[in-house]
Amino acid sequence: MPGSPPSQPSRFTRRNFLIGTGTTAAAFALYAGEIARHEIGIVQRPIDIANLPAAFHGYRIVQLSDIHLDEYTEPFFFERVIEKVNTLAADLVLLTGDFITHGSLTFFNGKHAVHRCAEIISTLTAPLRYGILGNHDVAVSAPMVIQALSSRGTPLLVNQHLPIERNGARLWLCGVDDPGTSAPDLNLAIPTAPDGPVILMAHEPDYADTVVAHPRGPLVDLMLSGHSHGGQVRLPFLGPLILPPLGERYPEGHYRFNRMQLYVNRGLGTVGLPFRLNCPPEITVITLGAA
């Protein structure tokens, strides 16, 4: 009786390895670039503030950051974000910088991108909205970004403050010039004797250390930032692969500094490469409460 032919061992060749590696890389690029980059995370964040006036109990602030239109944030995606925000019953929308991207490789120049961005933002239905400059906005043209946004109903606070009034009570909204590229001035941005809680917008989150050390730092109840994108690509057990300068100490989420609290939004867009992993674009819904 003839014997069975010997089984052939599987061959793991360099060619098979390269094919497998290439397939894995292509799958990663597809997921991180087309799926994960467009998965919007809505983060509900209650924040309690000492001496919050009763008129502001339950006040809803939606924070958006780092839009980076339109490299690599497509207008259709940003429009979808705004549609979601308009369902959230926000009292105030705050935009913490980087509306466009410096050094964009797209066919659209910065002027076109910022005007398109401002146009989409103008479809927000919240009663109030304000923003600040980010480092990319300054690198392209701060005056152009300010004019484009303000002409469509989105004022940018550059070393300025103003009161938000409700039923006879106040909170103070403040914004500094971009700490990474310009001349932030907390003496101008923070009122000397605020008669209500103080919310400060500053694009780079690590600037919180400067705020806390400043003589007017103890007046600030909440600081809102973006800039870091949460790292964009976060690997299990390793965390973010790359973080930008002034976005390394406080890359995302909620932090406390005695009285002041800091919230860092992961942003909507990307820079460098159009990839996100374990770090979805973020819409933050902050609900104020009394401490």
VEXTOR-771157 format. One record per residue (C-alpha): chain; residue in three letters; x, y, z; residue number from 1. Coordinates in nm, 3 decimals. Example, Ala and Ser with C-alpha at 12.3 -4.5 7.8 and 13.67 -1.06 7.14 Angstrom:
BEGIN
ATOM fidren gumi      c1      c2      c3 nuro
ATOM      A  ala   1.230  -0.450   0.780    1
ATOM      A  ser   1.367  -0.106   0.714    2
END
This chain:
BEGIN
ATOM fidren gumi      c1      c2      c3 nuro
ATOM      A  met   0.000   0.000   0.000    1
ATOM      A  pro   0.162   0.323  -0.106    2
ATOM      A  gly   0.234   0.568   0.173    3
ATOM      A  ser   0.076   0.911   0.194    4
ATOM      A  pro   0.285   1.192   0.051    5
ATOM      A  pro   0.470   1.386   0.319    6
ATOM      A  ser   0.301   1.710   0.423    7
ATOM      A  gln   0.470   2.024   0.300    8
ATOM      A  pro   0.564   2.274   0.572    9
ATOM      A  ser   0.421   2.619   0.521   10
ATOM      A  arg   0.676   2.862   0.388   11
ATOM      A  phe   0.705   3.202   0.554   12
ATOM      A  thr   0.891   3.398   0.294   13
ATOM      A  arg   1.010   3.759   0.281   14
ATOM      A  arg   0.756   3.814   0.006   15
ATOM      A  asn   0.469   3.687   0.224   16
ATOM      A  phe   0.592   3.903   0.512   17
ATOM      A  leu   0.600   4.214   0.295   18
ATOM      A  ile   0.253   4.141   0.157   19
ATOM      A  gly   0.116   4.093   0.509   20
ATOM      A  thr   0.285   4.405   0.640   21
ATOM      A  gly   0.161   4.610   0.346   22
ATOM      A  thr  -0.193   4.484   0.391   23
ATOM      A  thr  -0.185   4.570   0.762   24
ATOM      A  ala  -0.048   4.917   0.691   25
ATOM      A  ala  -0.314   4.979   0.428   26
ATOM      A  ala  -0.587   4.865   0.667   27
ATOM      A  phe  -0.451   5.094   0.940   28
ATOM      A  ala  -0.435   5.390   0.703   29
ATOM      A  leu  -0.792   5.327   0.590   30
ATOM      A  tyr  -0.924   5.298   0.945   31
ATOM      A  ala  -0.724   5.586   1.099   32
ATOM      A  gly  -0.759   5.814   0.798   33
ATOM      A  glu  -1.117   5.759   0.688   34
ATOM      A  ile  -1.310   5.597   0.974   35
ATOM      A  ala  -1.156   5.701   1.307   36
ATOM      A  arg  -1.088   6.054   1.181   37
ATOM      A  his  -1.460   6.104   1.120   38
ATOM      A  glu  -1.597   5.942   1.437   39
ATOM      A  ile  -1.724   6.232   1.646   40
ATOM      A  gly  -1.709   6.195   2.023   41
ATOM      A  ile  -1.952   6.404   2.227   42
ATOM      A  val  -1.805   6.446   2.576   43
ATOM      A  gln  -2.048   6.551   2.849   44
ATOM      A  arg  -1.849   6.730   3.119   45
ATOM      A  pro  -2.017   6.875   3.431   46
ATOM      A  ile  -1.797   7.140   3.591   47
ATOM      A  asp  -1.876   7.282   3.932   48
ATOM      A  ile  -1.765   7.637   4.008   49
ATOM      A  ala  -1.755   7.808   4.346   50
ATOM      A  asn  -1.994   8.101   4.385   51
ATOM      A  leu  -2.164   8.031   4.054   52
ATOM      A  pro  -2.473   8.258   4.038   53
ATOM      A  ala  -2.801   8.071   4.039   54
ATOM      A  ala  -2.883   8.215   3.697   55
ATOM      A  phe  -2.596   8.009   3.550   56
ATOM      A  his  -2.680   7.677   3.715   57
ATOM      A  gly  -2.714   7.432   3.427   58
ATOM      A  tyr  -2.561   7.677   3.177   59
ATOM      A  arg  -2.439   7.478   2.875   60
ATOM      A  ile  -2.114   7.565   2.698   61
ATOM      A  val  -2.013   7.374   2.386   62
ATOM      A  gln  -1.641   7.385   2.309   63
ATOM      A  leu  -1.497   7.320   1.963   64
ATOM      A  ser  -1.129   7.340   1.882   65
ATOM      A  asp  -0.866   7.285   1.613   66
ATOM      A  ile  -1.092   7.270   1.310   67
ATOM      A  his  -0.804   7.291   1.058   68
ATOM      A  leu  -1.019   7.349   0.751   69
ATOM      A  asp  -0.949   7.218   0.500   70
ATOM      A  glu  -0.633   7.025   0.555   71
ATOM      A  tyr  -0.740   6.779   0.656   72
ATOM      A  thr  -1.090   6.864   0.776   73
ATOM      A  glu  -1.332   6.851   0.486   74
ATOM      A  pro  -1.613   7.108   0.479   75
ATOM      A  phe  -1.876   6.830   0.470   76
ATOM      A  phe  -1.738   6.687   0.795   77
ATOM      A  phe  -1.733   7.025   0.970   78
ATOM      A  glu  -2.088   7.089   0.853   79
ATOM      A  arg  -2.188   6.757   1.014   80
ATOM      A  val  -2.021   6.869   1.339   81
ATOM      A  ile  -2.219   7.195   1.339   82
ATOM      A  glu  -2.542   7.005   1.275   83
ATOM      A  lys  -2.469   6.795   1.585   84
ATOM      A  val  -2.387   7.103   1.793   85
ATOM      A  asn  -2.718   7.259   1.691   86
ATOM      A  thr  -2.901   6.967   1.855   87
ATOM      A  leu  -2.727   7.019   2.192   88
ATOM      A  ala  -2.918   7.326   2.317   89
ATOM      A  ala  -2.599   7.520   2.394   90
ATOM      A  asp  -2.622   7.859   2.562   91
ATOM      A  leu  -2.273   7.951   2.444   92
ATOM      A  val  -2.030   7.804   2.189   93
ATOM      A  leu  -1.658   7.866   2.238   94
ATOM      A  leu  -1.400   7.798   1.967   95
ATOM      A  thr  -1.047   7.765   2.101   96
ATOM      A  gly  -0.833   7.830   1.794   97
ATOM      A  asp  -0.671   7.683   1.483   98
ATOM      A  phe  -0.952   7.740   1.237   99
ATOM      A  ile  -0.713   7.674   0.947  100
ATOM      A  thr  -0.374   7.510   0.887  101
ATOM      A  his  -0.044   7.681   0.823  102
ATOM      A  gly   0.150   7.530   0.533  103
ATOM      A  ser  -0.157   7.360   0.388  104
ATOM      A  leu  -0.085   7.144   0.083  105
ATOM      A  thr  -0.440   7.159  -0.047  106
ATOM      A  phe  -0.542   7.353  -0.354  107
ATOM      A  phe  -0.730   7.598  -0.135  108
ATOM      A  asn  -0.535   7.888   0.009  109
ATOM      A  gly  -0.569   8.011   0.365  110
ATOM      A  lys  -0.800   8.297   0.271  111
ATOM      A  his  -1.050   8.066   0.107  112
ATOM      A  ala  -1.032   7.817   0.395  113
ATOM      A  val  -1.091   8.069   0.673  114
ATOM      A  his  -1.385   8.232   0.494  115
ATOM      A  arg  -1.541   7.891   0.430  116
ATOM      A  cys  -1.482   7.799   0.795  117
ATOM      A  ala  -1.643   8.124   0.913  118
ATOM      A  glu  -1.938   8.064   0.683  119
ATOM      A  ile  -2.001   7.719   0.829  120
ATOM      A  ile  -1.963   7.847   1.187  121
ATOM      A  ser  -2.222   8.115   1.113  122
ATOM      A  thr  -2.487   7.840   1.088  123
ATOM      A  leu  -2.462   7.774   1.462  124
ATOM      A  thr  -2.795   7.836   1.632  125
ATOM      A  ala  -2.666   7.897   1.988  126
ATOM      A  pro  -2.742   8.251   2.108  127
ATOM      A  leu  -2.376   8.336   2.169  128
ATOM      A  arg  -2.041   8.232   2.023  129
ATOM      A  tyr  -1.684   8.355   2.066  130
ATOM      A  gly  -1.338   8.232   1.976  131
ATOM      A  ile  -0.964   8.286   2.011  132
ATOM      A  leu  -0.664   8.255   1.782  133
ATOM      A  gly  -0.447   7.945   1.760  134
ATOM      A  asn  -0.087   7.914   1.651  135
ATOM      A  his  -0.181   7.813   1.294  136
ATOM      A  asp  -0.416   8.111   1.264  137
ATOM      A  val  -0.138   8.348   1.365  138
ATOM      A  ala   0.112   8.178   1.132  139
ATOM      A  val  -0.122   8.226   0.834  140
ATOM      A  ser  -0.253   8.575   0.921  141
ATOM      A  ala  -0.413   8.679   1.248  142
ATOM      A  pro  -0.581   8.991   1.098  143
ATOM      A  met  -0.730   8.784   0.815  144
ATOM      A  val  -0.868   8.522   1.055  145
ATOM      A  ile  -1.010   8.786   1.291  146
ATOM      A  gln  -1.178   8.974   1.006  147
ATOM      A  ala  -1.324   8.662   0.844  148
ATOM      A  leu  -1.473   8.529   1.167  149
ATOM      A  ser  -1.595   8.858   1.311  150
ATOM      A  ser  -1.758   8.965   0.984  151
ATOM      A  arg  -1.976   8.654   1.009  152
ATOM      A  gly  -2.076   8.700   1.370  153
ATOM      A  thr  -1.797   8.518   1.556  154
ATOM      A  pro  -1.589   8.769   1.756  155
ATOM      A  leu  -1.239   8.662   1.858  156
ATOM      A  leu  -1.106   8.773   2.196  157
ATOM      A  val  -0.740   8.877   2.175  158
ATOM      A  asn  -0.622   8.985   2.523  159
ATOM      A  gln  -0.980   9.091   2.596  160
ATOM      A  his  -1.265   9.014   2.832  161
ATOM      A  leu  -1.638   9.074   2.833  162
ATOM      A  pro  -1.934   8.994   3.059  163
ATOM      A  ile  -2.191   8.727   2.981  164
ATOM      A  glu  -2.513   8.838   3.150  165
ATOM      A  arg  -2.814   8.629   3.249  166
ATOM      A  asn  -3.105   8.735   3.468  167
ATOM      A  gly  -2.903   9.011   3.631  168
ATOM      A  ala  -2.598   8.792   3.704  169
ATOM      A  arg  -2.262   8.774   3.528  170
ATOM      A  leu  -1.977   8.552   3.435  171
ATOM      A  trp  -1.667   8.686   3.263  172
ATOM      A  leu  -1.537   8.545   2.937  173
ATOM      A  cys  -1.170   8.610   2.861  174
ATOM      A  gly  -0.933   8.527   2.577  175
ATOM      A  val  -0.558   8.566   2.535  176
ATOM      A  asp  -0.353   8.604   2.221  177
ATOM      A  asp  -0.190   8.278   2.117  178
ATOM      A  pro   0.071   8.187   2.382  179
ATOM      A  gly   0.288   7.989   2.140  180
ATOM      A  thr   0.339   8.252   1.872  181
ATOM      A  ser   0.225   8.591   1.998  182
ATOM      A  ala   0.206   8.811   2.308  183
ATOM      A  pro  -0.059   8.693   2.555  184
ATOM      A  asp  -0.134   8.953   2.820  185
ATOM      A  leu  -0.326   8.830   3.123  186
ATOM      A  asn  -0.341   9.183   3.266  187
ATOM      A  leu  -0.558   9.279   2.970  188
ATOM      A  ala  -0.742   8.951   2.934  189
ATOM      A  ile  -0.856   8.908   3.297  190
ATOM      A  pro  -1.064   9.180   3.465  191
ATOM      A  thr  -0.919   9.333   3.780  192
ATOM      A  ala  -1.226   9.281   3.999  193
ATOM      A  pro  -1.472   9.044   3.830  194
ATOM      A  asp  -1.819   9.032   3.982  195
ATOM      A  gly  -1.873   8.671   3.874  196
ATOM      A  pro  -1.685   8.356   3.771  197
ATOM      A  val  -1.406   8.389   3.515  198
ATOM      A  ile  -1.366   8.161   3.212  199
ATOM      A  leu  -1.041   8.199   3.019  200
ATOM      A  met  -0.972   8.071   2.667  201
ATOM      A  ala  -0.606   8.003   2.579  202
ATOM      A  his  -0.514   7.784   2.284  203
ATOM      A  glu  -0.215   7.599   2.434  204
ATOM      A  pro  -0.302   7.401   2.750  205
ATOM      A  asp   0.045   7.410   2.908  206
ATOM      A  tyr  -0.003   7.787   2.939  207
ATOM      A  ala  -0.211   7.694   3.244  208
ATOM      A  asp   0.111   7.692   3.450  209
ATOM      A  thr   0.170   8.056   3.355  210
ATOM      A  val  -0.189   8.147   3.439  211
ATOM      A  val  -0.171   7.985   3.783  212
ATOM      A  ala   0.153   8.169   3.863  213
ATOM      A  his   0.023   8.509   3.748  214
ATOM      A  pro  -0.110   8.759   4.006  215
ATOM      A  arg  -0.454   8.742   3.842  216
ATOM      A  gly  -0.444   8.364   3.810  217
ATOM      A  pro  -0.641   8.312   4.132  218
ATOM      A  leu  -0.934   8.494   3.969  219
ATOM      A  val  -0.971   8.229   3.697  220
ATOM      A  asp  -1.224   7.952   3.761  221
ATOM      A  leu  -1.204   7.762   3.431  222
ATOM      A  met  -0.955   7.761   3.144  223
ATOM      A  leu  -1.043   7.606   2.808  224
ATOM      A  ser  -0.777   7.494   2.560  225
ATOM      A  gly  -0.712   7.274   2.257  226
ATOM      A  his  -0.392   7.255   2.047  227
ATOM      A  ser  -0.271   6.906   2.141  228
ATOM      A  his  -0.536   6.710   1.944  229
ATOM      A  gly  -0.503   6.462   2.230  230
ATOM      A  gly  -0.201   6.332   2.041  231
ATOM      A  gln  -0.412   6.225   1.738  232
ATOM      A  val  -0.269   5.871   1.750  233
ATOM      A  arg  -0.278   5.705   2.092  234
ATOM      A  leu  -0.139   5.354   2.123  235
ATOM      A  pro  -0.260   5.113   2.395  236
ATOM      A  phe  -0.036   5.133   2.706  237
ATOM      A  leu   0.187   5.393   2.536  238
ATOM      A  gly  -0.045   5.688   2.498  239
ATOM      A  pro   0.007   5.963   2.239  240
ATOM      A  leu   0.291   5.919   1.992  241
ATOM      A  ile   0.358   6.290   1.939  242
ATOM      A  leu   0.250   6.599   2.129  243
ATOM      A  pro   0.321   6.958   2.021  244
ATOM      A  pro   0.515   7.215   2.225  245
ATOM      A  leu   0.293   7.367   2.496  246
ATOM      A  gly   0.062   7.067   2.460  247
ATOM      A  glu   0.271   6.804   2.636  248
ATOM      A  arg   0.188   6.838   3.006  249
ATOM      A  tyr  -0.190   6.853   2.973  250
ATOM      A  pro  -0.280   6.674   2.648  251
ATOM      A  glu  -0.653   6.612   2.694  252
ATOM      A  gly  -0.936   6.612   2.945  253
ATOM      A  his  -0.988   6.769   3.286  254
ATOM      A  tyr  -0.726   6.901   3.530  255
ATOM      A  arg  -0.737   7.091   3.861  256
ATOM      A  phe  -0.506   7.365   3.988  257
ATOM      A  asn  -0.644   7.463   4.328  258
ATOM      A  arg  -0.928   7.698   4.233  259
ATOM      A  met  -0.871   7.691   3.858  260
ATOM      A  gln  -0.986   7.400   3.644  261
ATOM      A  leu  -0.856   7.326   3.295  262
ATOM      A  tyr  -1.034   7.139   3.019  263
ATOM      A  val  -0.843   7.038   2.704  264
ATOM      A  asn  -1.049   6.949   2.398  265
ATOM      A  arg  -0.904   6.689   2.155  266
ATOM      A  gly  -1.001   6.902   1.856  267
ATOM      A  leu  -1.179   6.817   1.533  268
ATOM      A  gly  -0.900   6.818   1.277  269
ATOM      A  thr  -0.552   6.681   1.228  270
ATOM      A  val  -0.212   6.810   1.123  271
ATOM      A  gly   0.088   6.634   0.975  272
ATOM      A  leu  -0.107   6.330   0.860  273
ATOM      A  pro  -0.484   6.281   0.833  274
ATOM      A  phe  -0.487   6.007   1.098  275
ATOM      A  arg  -0.657   5.952   1.432  276
ATOM      A  leu  -0.645   5.640   1.648  277
ATOM      A  asn  -0.800   5.593   1.994  278
ATOM      A  cys  -0.845   5.970   1.990  279
ATOM      A  pro  -1.169   6.069   1.817  280
ATOM      A  pro  -1.261   6.426   1.722  281
ATOM      A  glu  -1.438   6.593   2.013  282
ATOM      A  ile  -1.739   6.809   2.081  283
ATOM      A  thr  -1.734   6.905   2.449  284
ATOM      A  val  -2.056   6.989   2.632  285
ATOM      A  ile  -1.974   7.164   2.962  286
ATOM      A  thr  -2.262   7.204   3.206  287
ATOM      A  leu  -2.192   7.451   3.486  288
ATOM      A  gly  -2.298   7.374   3.841  289
ATOM      A  ala  -2.236   7.515   4.187  290
ATOM      A  ala  -1.945   7.372   4.386  291
END
